[in-house]
Amino acid sequence: MAESRVSTSPRVFTSAADLAAAVGQELGASDWLEVDQQRIDRFADATGDHQWIHVDPVRAAEGPFGSTIAHGYLTLSLLPAFLPQIIRVDGVRMGVNYGVNKVRFPAPVPVGSRLRAHAELAGADETPDGGVQVAMKVTVEREGGDRPVCVAESLSRYYW
């Protein structure tokens, strides 16, 4: 898999107050990541979704997209690869993925596409169990594309 790296640095937060102060701010962008057929095939194997638009390059070449395309959920599953390049929370004893509030896939991801994510800190709220729930609006773009390929509000919880 071809993945290019550029010199990006995550924005570092060390407290709940730091996170709360940054609500509404753009946090930055990740590096580009190529979505090749091998990644698509492995995702199909992991999920059991072997629809021809994802895994049959010959048939997909004649289909509506002109090639295979990545599963929408594959695109969403790349958030854990992208977000640590954008945000880092130091000094916590634990951080967990809490889910997503909303996900949309406005455009397809043709095989061979290069993707990257941008994130905005949308919320940082204390939780009843002593943590902080962080909401990030994440937009995944395709290099050369005119629309995002995924827009999601991702939720994480951090505990100091």
C-alpha positions as CSV (number, residue, x, y, z in Angstrom):
1,M,0.0,0.0,0.0
2,A,1.4,3.3,-1.0
3,E,1.1,5.9,1.7
4,S,2.9,9.2,1.5
5,R,3.9,11.0,4.6
6,V,4.3,14.8,5.0
7,S,5.5,16.6,8.1
8,T,2.2,17.0,10.0
9,S,2.2,17.3,13.7
10,P,-0.9,16.6,15.9
11,R,-2.3,19.4,18.0
12,V,-1.5,18.4,21.6
13,F,-3.9,18.9,24.5
14,T,-3.0,18.2,28.1
15,S,-6.2,19.0,30.0
16,A,-10.0,19.2,29.8
17,A,-9.7,23.0,30.0
18,D,-7.3,23.0,27.0
19,L,-9.9,21.0,25.0
20,A,-12.8,23.2,26.0
21,A,-10.8,26.3,25.0
22,A,-10.3,24.9,21.5
23,V,-14.0,24.2,20.7
24,G,-14.9,25.6,17.3
25,Q,-11.3,25.5,16.1
26,E,-9.9,23.7,13.1
27,L,-7.3,21.2,14.3
28,G,-5.5,20.5,11.1
29,A,-5.2,17.8,8.5
30,S,-3.8,14.3,8.3
31,D,-1.3,12.9,5.8
32,W,-2.6,11.4,2.5
33,L,-3.4,7.7,2.5
34,E,-4.0,5.6,-0.7
35,V,-6.9,3.2,-0.8
36,D,-5.8,0.4,-3.0
37,Q,-7.6,-2.8,-4.1
38,Q,-5.8,-4.9,-1.5
39,R,-7.2,-2.7,1.3
40,I,-10.7,-2.9,-0.2
41,D,-10.5,-6.7,-0.6
42,R,-9.3,-7.1,3.0
43,F,-12.2,-4.9,4.2
44,A,-14.6,-7.0,2.2
45,D,-13.2,-10.2,3.8
46,A,-13.4,-8.7,7.3
47,T,-17.0,-7.6,6.8
48,G,-18.4,-10.2,4.4
49,D,-19.5,-7.4,2.0
50,H,-18.2,-8.7,-1.3
51,Q,-20.5,-6.6,-3.6
52,W,-19.1,-6.5,-7.1
53,I,-18.7,-2.7,-7.1
54,H,-16.0,-3.2,-4.4
55,V,-14.2,-6.5,-5.3
56,D,-14.7,-7.2,-9.0
57,P,-12.5,-4.9,-11.1
58,V,-13.6,-6.3,-14.4
59,R,-17.3,-5.9,-13.8
60,A,-16.8,-2.6,-11.9
61,A,-15.0,-1.2,-15.0
62,E,-18.3,-1.4,-16.8
63,G,-20.3,-0.1,-13.8
64,P,-21.5,3.3,-12.8
65,F,-18.1,4.4,-11.3
66,G,-15.7,3.0,-13.9
67,S,-13.7,1.1,-11.3
68,T,-14.1,-0.6,-8.0
69,I,-14.9,1.8,-5.1
70,A,-14.2,1.5,-1.4
71,H,-16.9,0.6,1.0
72,G,-18.3,3.7,2.8
73,Y,-17.6,2.0,6.1
74,L,-14.1,1.4,5.0
75,T,-13.7,5.1,4.6
76,L,-15.2,5.6,8.0
77,S,-12.9,3.0,9.5
78,L,-9.9,5.0,8.5
79,L,-10.6,7.7,11.1
80,P,-8.4,5.9,13.7
81,A,-5.5,6.2,11.2
82,F,-6.2,9.8,10.5
83,L,-7.1,11.4,13.8
84,P,-3.9,10.6,15.8
85,Q,-2.1,12.7,13.1
86,I,-4.4,15.6,13.9
87,I,-5.0,15.5,17.7
88,R,-3.2,14.0,20.6
89,V,-4.4,14.2,24.3
90,D,-1.4,13.7,26.6
91,G,-1.4,12.7,30.3
92,V,-4.6,10.7,30.2
93,R,-4.9,7.3,31.8
94,M,-7.3,6.2,29.1
95,G,-8.9,7.3,25.9
96,V,-11.8,5.4,24.2
97,N,-13.7,5.7,21.0
98,Y,-17.3,6.5,22.0
99,G,-18.9,6.3,18.6
100,V,-20.3,8.7,16.0
101,N,-23.3,11.0,16.0
102,K,-23.8,11.4,12.2
103,V,-22.0,10.0,9.2
104,R,-22.5,10.8,5.5
105,F,-20.7,9.6,2.4
106,P,-21.3,12.4,-0.2
107,A,-19.0,11.0,-2.9
108,P,-17.5,7.6,-3.8
109,V,-13.8,6.6,-3.3
110,P,-12.5,5.0,-6.5
111,V,-9.7,2.4,-6.1
112,G,-6.3,4.2,-6.1
113,S,-7.7,7.3,-4.5
114,R,-5.7,9.3,-2.0
115,L,-7.6,10.5,1.1
116,R,-6.9,12.7,4.0
117,A,-9.0,14.0,6.9
118,H,-9.5,17.5,8.4
119,A,-10.9,17.9,11.9
120,E,-12.6,20.6,13.8
121,L,-13.1,20.3,17.6
122,A,-16.9,20.6,17.9
123,G,-17.3,19.9,21.6
124,A,-15.6,19.0,24.9
125,D,-18.0,18.2,27.7
126,E,-17.5,16.7,31.1
127,T,-19.2,13.3,31.5
128,P,-20.9,12.0,34.7
129,D,-18.1,9.4,35.2
130,G,-15.3,12.0,35.4
131,G,-14.2,12.0,31.8
132,V,-14.4,14.5,28.9
133,Q,-16.3,13.7,25.8
134,V,-14.8,15.2,22.7
135,A,-16.8,15.6,19.5
136,M,-14.8,16.2,16.3
137,K,-16.3,17.1,13.0
138,V,-14.2,15.1,10.6
139,T,-14.2,15.7,6.8
140,V,-12.4,13.2,4.6
141,E,-11.5,14.4,1.2
142,R,-10.3,12.7,-1.9
143,E,-7.3,14.2,-3.7
144,G,-8.7,15.9,-6.8
145,G,-12.3,15.4,-5.7
146,D,-14.9,18.2,-5.6
147,R,-16.9,16.8,-2.7
148,P,-16.0,15.2,0.6
149,V,-16.1,11.4,0.6
150,C,-17.0,11.2,4.3
151,V,-18.3,13.7,6.9
152,A,-18.7,12.4,10.4
153,E,-19.0,13.7,14.0
154,S,-16.6,11.4,15.9
155,L,-16.9,11.0,19.7
156,S,-14.0,10.1,22.0
157,R,-13.8,10.1,25.8
158,Y,-10.7,10.8,27.8
159,Y,-10.0,10.2,31.4
160,W,-7.2,11.8,33.5
